């Protein structure tokens, strides 16, 4: 067992968890950037891990980190990646909760939170852009991407439209898009 690699896996995902704002989905962009920069996987492989993570119940970030950890070092790698994603952030949150509720009505705390909210939206938009860049092949240009990947654009637009205009559960859309994948992408 390569303990050095296991520690590197834990540390990378602990850093991502501690420096990501906006929760699990918002951490995916930073997670991708760090894991790809470390040479652990390609953007396409990361997109596969996120797709798999979103198709499963539970929080996406620990599942995506577990995907990377497993690819690198099997079950020990997955456990270290998930631990790095969950343990430091959970301990920090428990500590911050005690402080936050002491100062919840403080005008400076309220102002800081008001400032952070649009940042989280921007971070989520950037994460979506990064994922779209990989999934839709945007490096070849938007027009070429739409021509060659019209089917993926159609699925994404359909899911977006259904989620914004109906009360359908995303669970059914995961099942439906998995079936579409099985039929058309084998």
C-alpha positions in Angstrom: 0.0 0.0 0.0 1.4 3.4 -1.0 0.9 5.5 2.1 2.3 8.6 0.5 -0.2 8.4 -2.3 -3.1 7.8 0.2 -2.0 10.9 2.2 -1.8 13.0 -1.0 -5.3 11.9 -1.9 -6.6 12.8 1.6 -4.8 16.2 1.6 -6.0 17.2 -1.9 -9.6 16.5 -1.1 -9.3 18.1 2.3 -8.0 21.3 0.7 -10.8 21.2 -1.9 -13.4 20.8 0.8 -11.9 23.5 3.0 -11.6 26.1 0.2 -14.8 25.5 -1.7 -17.7 27.7 -1.0 -21.3 26.7 -1.8 -21.3 23.1 -0.8 -20.7 19.9 -2.8 -21.7 20.9 -6.3 -19.7 24.1 -6.0 -16.6 22.2 -5.1 -16.7 20.1 -8.2 -14.9 22.7 -10.3 -12.1 23.1 -7.9 -12.0 19.3 -7.4 -11.6 18.8 -11.2 -9.0 21.5 -11.5 -6.9 20.0 -8.6 -7.2 16.4 -9.6 -6.4 17.0 -13.3 -3.5 19.3 -12.3 -2.1 16.5 -10.2 -2.2 14.3 -13.3 -4.6 11.8 -11.6 -7.2 11.9 -14.4 -8.4 13.7 -17.5 -11.3 16.2 -17.6 -13.3 13.5 -19.5 -12.7 11.0 -16.7 -13.7 13.5 -14.1 -16.9 14.2 -16.0 -17.6 10.5 -16.0 -17.2 10.4 -12.3 -19.5 13.4 -11.8 -22.1 11.8 -14.0 -21.9 8.6 -12.0 -22.1 10.5 -8.8 -25.2 12.4 -9.9 -26.9 9.2 -10.9 -26.5 7.8 -7.4 -28.3 8.8 -4.2 -26.5 11.0 -1.7 -24.1 13.9 -1.8 -22.2 14.4 -5.1 -18.9 15.7 -3.8 -17.9 12.7 -1.6 -19.0 10.3 -4.4 -16.9 12.2 -7.0 -13.9 12.3 -4.7 -14.4 8.6 -4.0 -14.4 7.9 -7.8 -11.0 9.7 -8.1 -9.6 8.0 -5.0 -10.7 4.5 -6.2 -9.2 5.1 -9.6 -5.9 5.9 -8.0 -5.6 3.4 -5.2 -8.7 1.2 -5.0 -10.8 1.0 -1.8 -8.1 2.6 0.4 -7.9 5.5 -2.0 -11.7 5.9 -2.1 -11.9 6.0 1.7 -9.1 8.6 1.9 -10.7 10.8 -0.7 -14.1 10.6 0.9 -12.6 11.2 4.4 -10.7 14.2 3.0 -13.9 15.6 1.5 -16.1 15.0 4.6 -14.1 15.0 7.9 -12.3 18.4 7.9 -15.3 20.3 6.5 -17.7 18.6 8.9 -15.5 19.4 11.9 -15.1 23.0 10.8 -18.8 23.3 10.3 -19.6 22.1 13.8 -17.1 24.6 15.1 -18.5 27.5 13.0 -22.1 26.6 13.9 -21.5 27.3 17.5 -19.9 30.7 16.6 -22.4 31.6 13.9 -25.5 31.2 16.1 -23.9 33.4 18.7 -23.5 36.2 16.1 -26.4 35.4 13.7 -27.9 38.9 14.2 -24.7 40.8 13.9 -24.8 43.2 11.0 -21.3 42.3 9.9 -22.1 38.6 9.7 -25.3 39.4 7.8 -23.4 41.6 5.4 -20.7 39.0 4.8 -23.3 36.3 4.1 -25.1 38.6 1.7 -21.8 39.1 -0.1 -21.1 35.4 -0.3 -24.4 34.4 -1.8 -23.8 35.8 -5.3 -20.3 34.4 -5.2 -21.8 30.9 -4.8 -24.0 31.5 -7.8 -21.0 32.5 -9.9 -19.0 29.5 -8.6 -21.8 27.2 -9.5 -22.1 28.8 -13.0 -18.3 28.4 -13.5 -18.6 24.7 -12.4 -21.4 24.2 -14.9 -19.3 25.9 -17.6 -16.3 23.7 -16.9 -18.5 20.5 -17.1 -20.2 21.8 -20.3 -16.8 22.5 -21.8 -15.8 18.9 -21.4 -19.1 17.2 -22.0 -20.1 19.2 -25.1 -16.6 19.6 -26.6 -16.7 23.4 -26.5 -13.0 23.7 -27.2 -13.9 23.1 -30.9 -16.2 26.1 -30.8 -19.9 26.5 -29.9 -21.2 26.0 -33.4 -19.2 22.8 -34.1 -20.1 21.6 -30.6 -23.8 22.0 -31.3 -23.6 20.3 -34.7 -21.6 17.3 -33.4 -23.2 17.0 -30.0 -26.8 18.1 -30.7 -28.1 15.1 -28.9 -26.3 16.0 -25.7 -27.4 19.6 -25.9 -31.0 18.4 -26.5 -30.9 16.2 -23.4 -29.4 19.0 -21.3 -32.0 21.5 -22.5 -34.8 19.1 -22.0 -33.7 18.3 -18.4 -33.3 22.1 -17.7 -36.8 22.8 -19.1 -38.4 20.0 -17.2 -36.8 21.0 -13.9 -37.7 24.7 -14.3 -41.3 24.2 -15.5 -42.5 21.1 -13.7 -42.3 19.5 -10.3 -40.8 16.3 -11.7 -38.3 14.7 -9.4 -34.7 14.7 -10.7 -34.6 11.0 -9.8 -36.9 10.3 -12.7 -34.8 12.3 -15.1 -31.6 10.4 -14.0 -33.4 7.2 -14.8 -34.7 8.5 -18.1 -31.3 9.8 -19.2 -29.6 6.6 -18.2 -32.1 4.7 -20.4 -31.4 7.1 -23.2 -27.7 6.5 -22.7 -28.2 2.7 -22.8 -30.3 2.9 -26.0 -28.2 5.5 -28.0 -24.6 5.4 -26.6 -23.7 1.8 -26.4 
